[in-house]
Amino acid sequence: MADAAATAKMQELDLIADADARARNYLATLDIRPPFPDQAARDGLAAFAEPISEHGRDAADTLRLLDLHGSSATTGSNGPRYFGFVIGAALPAAAAAERLMLAWDQCASSYDNSPVAATVEKIAGDWLLDVLDLPRESGVGFGTSATACTLACLSAARRSLLDRQGWNFDRNGLHGSPEIKVVVSESVHITVKKALRLLGFGMGRLIVAPTDPQGRIDPARLPALDDHTILCLQAGEVNTGEFDPFEPLIEAARRAGAWVHIDGAFGLWARASSRRPLTEGVDRADSWTTDGHKWLNTPYDGAVAICRDATALAEAMNADAAYSSASKDAQKNLTLEFSRRACGIPIWAALRTLGRRGVAELVDRHCDEAAWLADRLRSNGFDVLNRVPLNQVLVRYQDDEGTARVRQSVLESDAGWFGTTIWQGRPAFRISISSWRTQHEDVVRLAEALTRAAVG
Ligand SMILES: *Cc1c(COP(=O)(O)O)cnc(C)c1O
């Protein structure tokens, strides 16, 4: 029996070592991998189409299959030439912390379930408030995504506004409750709408605030607000990288007694850099969401819900039970999840190794590269459609056909991958610079490929 246990332990350690070796090889070859897998690699995915086995299969073989046909069918989102969305790569310290966490396998719901997770996530939360310069008394929940964190913040928002009207939401729900109105930007992110829809705010009842040509809410045309309104603002519009003018908008909301929520999935990080003036006044809002897994370059499932009234978030998200009660700032009482991994730990590792200066440099470098790329493209005959205040470059080449042709040609050259969008009714493409791995030479290579494609 003791022998069997020793053998099983050896097998486990060998398997983990094999996974580490394969991961090491993947990372070592990242720079020469294409930003998007070719057809042959994608065809290889057919190898996964096997029936579920009756008695299970060998673990080492399972890993071999995953590496053989999986590693080659990845996008290069952890590499230097991925310019799609705002994805970010995984910083070494954050990725390494994540690996160690996997060995721990903690259920990071409360101190009793994991003293280390509760302690480190608390510190990560304090550091986030510090580096983003948001109210230090805020509650901080670490969730799987900005989508989930927005849902948490908006739940707290509605519950608080109803409470101020004397309505007990937890007991009475919404049936017969006073109506809570929601004002969103014309360019609101789809996931904020998703969160609102899930919460029962009908899409047909959202009040839309008109934007200017760069996608920012125009304060002069802000719909009327009152003390049963949630106003959703944006730090970092996905096409233009623009910010709503927080000072006048939040001032209007404060006067009306409305709740202000900020979607800052990537853009809020500008506040930690020399681009901070873009975020002026954002700290007067009531709640904020941002991601670690985008611009901070931490692994996925790392996002943050921040609520000025820590108690409001803790009450809205509370999941205490007789067998599982915990302090109000236990993570299970601040996020949607009950059982959860410690998503705040890779964020802590990123912040600890970058420091305040390192975060600023990461963000500033990407913004500088975006500005350089925009200049280069403009002088080579492209239409850059945004002011490029941040890390997003929104581009067209001549007409719709030219725009599509240039993009396709660059994608085939492996100089980079980036996506398309519709901006003001017409197709464009969107180049985001958000990976710590992207160097100036990668951006130069992209600019050259675009220019070559245009000249045709
Ligand atoms: C990505 C994004 C979101 C959603 O974030 P997830 O972490 O992917 O859920 C919300 N708002 C903006 C502006 C985004 O860019």
The ligand as a Tripos MOL2 file, in Angstrom:
@<TRIPOS>MOLECULE
LIG
   15    15     1     0     0
SMALL
NO_CHARGES

@<TRIPOS>ATOM
      1 C1        -13.2940   43.8990  -22.1190 C.3       1 LIG1
      2 C2        -14.2160   44.9790  -21.6730 C.ar      1 LIG1
      3 C3        -15.2500   44.7020  -20.7890 C.ar      1 LIG1
      4 C4        -15.5580   43.3020  -20.3130 C.3       1 LIG1
      5 O1        -14.4710   42.7850  -19.6050 O.3       1 LIG1
      6 P1        -14.3720   41.2110  -19.3420 P.3       1 LIG1
      7 O2        -13.2860   41.0890  -18.3210 O.co2     1 LIG1
      8 O3        -13.9670   40.6490  -20.6690 O.co2     1 LIG1
      9 O4        -15.6820   40.7400  -18.8860 O.co2     1 LIG1
     10 C5        -16.0420   45.7490  -20.3640 C.ar      1 LIG1
     11 N1        -15.8110   46.9990  -20.7860 N.ar      1 LIG1
     12 C6        -14.8100   47.3210  -21.6420 C.ar      1 LIG1
     13 C7        -14.6260   48.7400  -22.0390 C.3       1 LIG1
     14 C8        -13.9680   46.3110  -22.1120 C.ar      1 LIG1
     15 O5        -12.9760   46.6120  -22.9310 O.3       1 LIG1
@<TRIPOS>BOND
     1     1     2 1
     2     2     3 ar
     3     2    14 ar
     4     3     4 1
     5     3    10 ar
     6     4     5 1
     7     5     6 1
     8     6     7 2
     9     6     8 1
    10     6     9 1
    11    10    11 ar
    12    11    12 ar
    13    12    13 1
    14    12    14 ar
    15    14    15 1
@<TRIPOS>SUBSTRUCTURE
     1 LIG1         1 GROUP 0 **** ****
